[in-house]
Amino acid sequence: MRFSRSGNLLLAAAFLGAISAPLVTMWLKPSPNPLATEHRLHASPPPTPRNLHALVGYPRLFEHYFADNFGLRTGLITLYNRLQVRMLDRSPTRKVLFGKAGWYFLQSDGGLRDYLNRSAMTEEELFAWEAALVERRDWLSARGAEYYFFIAPNKHTVYPEYYPDYFKRLGSVSRREQITNVLARRPELTALDLAPALRAAKQQSIAYRLTDTHWNEFGAYAAFRTMMAEIGSRTSVAGFPQPNHYRFDALEIPGGDLTRMAGIQDQVRETVPVVSQGLEECARKPVSREPIVPQQRFEEITYRCANGPIRVLFLSDSFGDFLAPFLAQQFQKLVQVHYQALGTDNLALLRRQFARSHYDIVIEQRVERTLGKIPGNPTLVPAP
């Protein structure tokens, strides 16, 4: 195929314009904030090299800077993500797995490994978990507080039917099941797997978000009722309340954290059950939020509903953000802190919190995929 002279000039000009557009855009308009999928800052311009050693490393630093900041980067990545989803029905990132019927699952951060049951825990690791919880229970008991531990199941544990069929499990027992089986030989411990409660709840309404790693408000409510029933059957704290009842209505909202990871949040919406009646203002809005360590993201979040005499310390991960309002409404005071606010040593975190205030009950919640992280460094104490 032959073009006229003017056609060739136009084609060449278009080609030059296309390859120079990122550079021109980068010079005229610096790159905006990073995409929500990245969860990091862009690389800064490297300093001008002033010696041979700095000169040798300069190309690598500049390459990182350019890769993060070249013009049209955000738009091109967004276009790529949309083409992957719309034309190929494929996730544009290894972090997210597209399941059946519009369900998304977390593949990174141990999500796929947990589904496959690929990383069974050793006897030493199971003893470490057991010893850590016994140590925490004993430390709190000496200070007049009760301790309860709950495991929030992974999304695929509750909804395995929506996971892609081409993944086949390698093991028959999950780490969640391993830990709960070991802890069951310690009847003085309250350590409960919430998976059965969530599987029962999904028969009534959807319990997890399709496009998010977390349970929704109804799923959190189902977990909350199970937790309250378990604590209520064991506690010696006077005035322990019965769980409140709530009304739920359907609400259409934007896609969740998995769509952000995939860079397609603006393309996806879903309908979820949300509390429409019964939740008091004191449970919706904490009275204070204070950083645990200055200039770090973990906070001490305090709710005061003045319902009864009980004060509760709630150690949780992000699943606990959905639980906290339900729990807060039941008690005089609830303080929520991320369990990793001071690293893996939760005993140090308990010391900090009890130095600031006394609590009657300590509730700890962890999501299933984090169970591979052994808490603290307790002495291994075999069960009697």
C-alpha positions, 0 to 999 in steps of 0.5 A, spaced: 500 500 500 502 506 497 501 513 500 502 520 497 507 524 499 503 528 504 500 522 506 507 520 508 508 526 512 502 526 516 503 519 518 510 521 520 507 527 524 502 522 527 507 517 529 512 522 532 506 526 536 504 519 539 511 517 541 513 524 544 506 525 547 508 522 554 514 526 554 511 533 553 505 531 557 510 529 563 514 536 562 508 540 562 503 537 567 507 532 572 504 526 574 498 526 579 498 522 585 499 514 584 493 510 582 489 507 588 491 500 585 498 501 587 498 504 594 505 507 594 508 514 592 511 515 586 519 515 585 522 522 586 527 525 581 534 523 582 539 528 584 544 530 579 550 526 580 556 529 583 561 523 583 563 517 579 559 513 584 553 517 583 553 517 576 554 509 575 547 509 579 544 515 576 541 511 570 537 506 574 534 511 579 532 515 573 529 509 570 525 508 576 523 515 576 521 515 569 517 509 569 513 512 575 512 519 572 511 519 564 506 523 561 499 519 560 501 514 565 495 513 569 490 514 562 494 508 559 494 504 565 486 505 566 485 504 558 489 497 559 485 495 565 478 496 561 481 492 555 483 486 559 476 486 563 471 488 557 474 484 551 478 478 554 474 478 561 480 477 565 483 481 571 488 486 569 492 484 575 495 478 579 492 481 585 485 479 583 482 473 581 475 473 577 470 468 579 464 466 577 457 470 576 461 477 578 465 475 584 472 477 585 477 474 590 483 476 593 489 472 589 495 476 593 497 476 600 495 469 601 489 468 598 490 463 593 495 459 597 489 459 603 484 456 598 489 451 595 490 449 603 498 449 600 501 451 607 499 447 612 502 449 619 507 445 623 506 442 630 511 448 632 507 453 629 500 450 632 504 450 639 506 457 638 499 459 637 496 456 642 501 458 647 500 466 645 493 465 646 494 462 653 499 467 655 494 473 653 489 470 657 493 469 663 496 476 663 489 479 662 486 474 667 491 477 672 488 484 671 481 482 672 479 482 664 476 476 660 479 474 653 476 472 647 479 470 640 475 470 633 477 468 626 473 471 620 473 466 614 476 468 608 471 470 602 472 463 599 471 459 605 464 462 605 463 462 597 467 457 594 462 455 589 464 462 586 471 460 585 474 458 578 473 451 577 480 450 574 483 451 581 484 444 585 485 444 592 492 441 594 490 439 602 484 437 605 485 441 612 486 449 612 490 453 617 484 455 620 481 448 621 488 446 624 488 452 629 481 451 631 482 444 632 488 445 636 485 450 641 479 446 642 483 442 647 484 448 651 477 449 654 479 454 658 480 458 652 474 462 647 477 461 640 471 461 635 471 460 628 466 464 625 465 460 618 459 456 620 455 462 622 457 466 615 455 460 611 448 459 615 447 467 614 448 467 607 442 462 606 438 469 608 442 474 605 449 475 601 454 476 607 460 478 603 461 483 598 462 481 590 467 486 589 471 486 596 475 482 600 471 483 606 464 481 609 458 486 608 454 489 614 449 483 614 455 478 614 458 483 620 452 482 623 451 475 623 458 474 626 457 479 631 451 475 634 455 469 634 460 473 638 455 476 643 452 469 644 459 465 645 461 471 650 454 471 653 455 463 655 462 464 658 462 471 661 462 472 668 462 480 667 455 482 670 450 486 666 453 483 659 447 485 654 443 481 649 445 483 642 440 488 638 436 487 632 437 491 626 433 492 619 437 491 613 435 494 606 439 494 599 443 499 597 447 500 590 454 502 591 461 503 587 465 497 587 470 495 593 477 494 594 478 488 589 476 493 583 480 498 586 486 493 585 484 492 578 483 499 576 476 498 574 472 501 580 469 506 576 466 501 571 463 496 577 457 497 582 454 492 586 448 492 591 449 490 598 445 490 604 446 495 609 443 497 616 437 502 615 434 502 622 437 500 629 444 503 629 445 509 634 449 515 632 454 513 638 455 507 634 456 510 627 461 516 629 467 514 634 468 520 639 476 520 638 481 517 633 488 518 636 494 515 632 498 509 636 505 511 634 506 518 631 505 519 623 503 512 622 496 509 620 494 505 626 489 509 630 486 508 637 478 509 635 474 510 641 466 509 641 462 511 647 455 509 647 454 509 655 449 502 654 451 498 661 457 498 665 462 494 660 468 497 657 471 493 651 478 493 648 477 490 641 483 488 637 482 487 630 484 488 622 480 491 617 474 486 618 473 489 625 471 496 622 464 493 620 464 489 627 465 495 631 459 499 630 455 493 632 459 492 638 460 499 640 452 500 641 452 494 646 457 497 651 459 503 655 466 504 652 469 500 646 476 502 644 478 499 637 486 498 635 489 494 630 492 488 632 499 489 629 499 497 631 505 495 635 508 489 630 507 482 632 507 482 639 500 483 642 502 483 649 506 489 648 500 492 645 495 490 651 500 493 656 500 500 652 492 499 652 491 497 660 496 503 662 491 508 659 485 505 661 482 498 664 477 494 660 473 488 662 473 484 656 478 484 650 476 481 644 481 479 638 479 478 631 483 476 625 481 474 618 483 467 616 489 469 611 493 472 616 493 466 621 500 464 618 503 470 622 505 467 628 503 472 634 509 474 638 514 470 641 511 466 647 514 460 650 511 454 647 507 450 652 504 443 650 497 442 652 496 438 658 
